Amino acid sequence: MSEYFYSEKLGKNVWLTNHAIEAMAKRKITLPEVKKLIELGDYMDVEAGHGWIYYKFSERDDNLMCAAVVMGKAIIIKTLMIRWRVR
């Protein structure tokens, strides 16, 4: 993991895995967008400690962005997706 920032909303450091950073480049997602996703997005628990944080970006044509995360003492973003759907 090579990049991190602090989430005011969640009160934790947020780490991006190398895979998440590669996904950002592939999907043209900026770090400010990731920060906005974490601060304004909704959280959906998938299983204990694992979930999705998602947010609709009206300024993007692929607007529903989602981060697959591990929640613990810090938040680890495993990957980032676009055109995501709540199920």
Secondary structure, DSSP 8 states (H G I E B T S, - for coil): --EEEEETTTTEEEEE-HHHHHHHHHHT--HHHHHHHHHH-EEEEEETTEEEEEEE-TTSTT-EEEEEEEESSSEEEEEEESS----
